[in-house]
């Protein structure tokens, strides 16, 4: 009969694999048997930490608690991490949201703040006093007289791609400043945080050099 819990040793420690086809009750029985054996075989006082892999099974909070409580009965054993090859639907949707380029075509008026999760390709109009805020990067093809805030609140690898001639304020990640018209270049600018952790402005032609991951994430087409 195949064991429901498999022990694998590596240079980094021990891994316990819970077979997906086994019932949780069988896993708990086999896990206790395995831990009992390891406790007897462990003739030193060395702490053993386990990485636990539940394969494509996502344990409930109650099941996680039962596994943790069982391991905690053994003073020299602990759980380093407990991972699965699946994620919750809500987490998956949030991940897709964060990595999607959202097309936005609307008017942001004075006093309004439009917040978007992920990257934004903006075709609308931002009035003076309005704010476009994104957790990712912002690419502007519309009219902007308000503020642009990318990488909100602390994603410092984001960027703003826009004509800044009418933009009063920009923010990337944790850094915000009033736009200095003497710093910007004619036409479309790329605003990003440089290697010395300061906001910097370069022409659009430099985008791939300063933020190559944008091209990787979007399949090389921006």
C-alpha positions in Angstrom: 0.0 0.0 0.0 1.4 3.4 -1.0 2.3 5.7 1.8 0.3 9.0 1.9 3.3 10.9 3.3 6.7 10.8 1.6 9.9 12.0 3.2 12.6 13.4 1.0 16.0 14.6 2.2 18.1 17.2 0.6 21.1 19.4 1.3 18.6 22.1 2.5 16.8 19.8 5.0 13.7 17.6 4.8 10.6 17.7 2.6 7.3 16.0 3.4 5.0 15.4 0.5 1.3 14.7 1.1 0.0 12.5 -1.7 -2.9 14.2 -3.5 -4.9 11.0 -3.9 -4.8 10.1 -0.2 -7.5 11.2 2.3 -6.6 13.8 4.9 -7.2 11.2 7.7 -4.8 8.8 6.1 -2.2 11.6 5.8 -2.5 12.4 9.5 -2.1 8.7 10.4 1.0 8.3 8.2 2.4 11.7 9.3 2.3 10.7 13.0 3.9 7.3 12.2 6.7 9.0 10.3 7.3 11.6 13.0 7.4 8.9 15.7 10.0 7.0 13.7 12.1 10.1 13.1 12.0 11.0 16.8 13.3 7.6 17.7 16.0 7.7 15.0 17.1 11.2 16.0 19.9 10.6 18.6 21.0 14.2 18.7 19.3 17.4 19.9 19.5 18.9 16.4 16.3 20.7 15.4 14.6 19.4 12.2 12.6 21.7 10.1 10.2 20.4 7.3 9.1 21.9 4.0 5.6 20.4 3.5 4.2 20.0 0.0 0.5 19.2 -0.4 0.8 18.9 -4.2 -2.4 20.0 -5.8 -4.4 19.8 -2.6 -5.2 23.1 -0.8 -5.6 22.4 2.9 -8.3 24.2 4.8 -7.4 26.5 7.7 -8.6 23.7 10.1 -6.5 21.1 8.3 -3.4 23.4 8.5 -4.0 23.8 12.2 -4.2 20.0 12.7 -0.9 19.4 10.9 0.8 22.2 12.8 -0.5 20.9 16.1 0.7 17.4 15.4 4.2 18.6 14.5 4.3 20.8 17.6 4.0 17.7 19.8 7.6 16.9 18.9 10.0 19.4 20.5 12.7 19.0 17.9 10.5 19.2 14.9 9.1 22.4 13.2 7.5 23.4 9.9 9.6 25.8 7.8 6.8 26.2 5.2 3.6 24.5 4.0 3.0 25.0 0.3 0.7 23.7 -2.4 0.7 23.8 -6.2 -2.7 25.6 -6.3 -3.9 29.0 -5.0 -7.3 30.3 -4.0 -9.5 31.7 -6.7 -9.5 35.1 -5.1 -5.7 35.1 -5.0 -5.6 34.0 -8.7 -7.9 36.8 -9.7 -5.9 39.4 -7.8 -2.8 38.2 -9.5 -4.4 38.5 -12.9 -5.6 42.0 -11.9 -2.1 43.1 -10.9 -0.6 41.9 -14.1 -3.2 43.3 -16.5 -2.8 46.5 -18.6 -6.2 48.2 -18.1 -7.5 50.5 -20.8 -9.1 53.5 -19.2 -11.0 56.2 -21.2 -12.8 58.5 -18.8 -12.7 62.0 -17.3 -11.1 62.5 -13.9 -12.4 65.8 -12.5 -11.0 68.2 -9.9 -10.9 66.4 -6.5 -11.4 63.0 -8.0 -8.9 60.1 -7.6 -9.1 57.1 -9.9 -7.4 54.1 -8.4 -6.5 51.1 -10.6 -4.8 47.8 -9.7 -2.2 46.9 -12.3 -0.8 48.9 -15.2 -2.9 51.5 -17.0 -3.1 52.7 -20.6 -5.0 56.0 -20.2 -6.9 57.6 -23.1 -9.1 60.0 -21.1 -8.7 63.4 -19.6 -7.5 64.5 -16.2 -8.5 67.9 -15.1 -6.4 70.1 -12.8 -6.8 68.7 -9.2 -7.6 65.2 -10.5 -5.4 62.2 -9.8 -4.8 58.9 -11.7 -3.3 56.4 -9.3 -2.1 52.9 -10.2 -0.3 50.1 -8.4 1.6 49.4 -11.6 2.9 51.6 -14.4 0.9 54.4 -16.2 1.0 55.0 -20.0 -0.7 58.1 -21.1 -2.2 58.8 -24.5 -4.8 61.3 -23.3 -4.8 64.8 -21.8 -3.4 65.3 -18.3 -3.5 68.5 -16.2 -3.7 66.6 -12.9 -1.3 64.3 -11.0 0.0 60.9 -12.1 0.9 58.3 -9.4 2.4 55.0 -10.5 3.5 52.1 -8.3 1.3 53.2 -5.4 2.1 52.9 -2.6 5.6 51.4 -2.7 6.3 49.6 -6.0 9.4 51.4 -6.9 9.9 49.5 -10.2 6.9 51.1 -11.8 7.2 54.0 -14.4 5.1 56.8 -15.9 5.1 57.3 -19.6 3.6 60.6 -20.6 4.0 64.1 -22.0 4.6 66.0 -18.9 4.3 69.5 -20.2 0.9 70.0 -18.5 1.4 67.6 -15.5 2.0 69.4 -12.2 3.0 66.4 -10.0 4.2 62.9 -10.4 4.8 60.0 -8.0 6.5 56.7 -8.6 6.5 54.2 -5.7 7.3 56.1 -2.5 8.8 59.2 -4.2 6.7 62.2 -5.2 7.7 65.6 -6.6 6.4 68.6 -8.5 7.4 68.4 -12.1 10.4 70.6 -12.9 9.8 71.8 -16.5 13.6 72.2 -16.8 14.2 68.5 -16.2 11.8 67.1 -18.7 12.4 66.4 -22.3 10.3 67.5 -25.2 7.5 65.0 -26.1 6.9 61.8 -24.2 8.9 61.3 -21.0 9.6 58.2 -18.9 9.6 58.9 -15.1 11.2 56.2 -13.0 13.3 55.7 -9.9 17.0 55.5 -10.8 19.9 53.6 -9.2 20.4 56.4 -6.6 16.8 56.2 -5.5 15.7 59.5 -7.1 13.0 60.3 -9.6 14.5 60.6 -13.1 13.2 61.7 -16.5 14.4 60.2 -19.8 12.9 60.2 -23.4 10.6 57.4 -24.5 13.3 55.9 -26.5 15.1 54.9 -23.2 12.1 53.0 -21.8 13.4 49.6 -22.6 16.8 50.4 -21.1 15.6 51.7 -17.8 12.6 49.3 -17.4 13.3 46.2 -19.5 10.9 44.1 -17.4 7.9 46.0 -18.8 8.7 44.5 -22.2 9.1 41.0 -20.7 5.9 41.2 -18.8 3.9 42.4 -21.9 5.4 40.0 -24.4 7.8 42.5 -25.9 5.1 44.7 -27.2 4.3 48.0 -25.5 
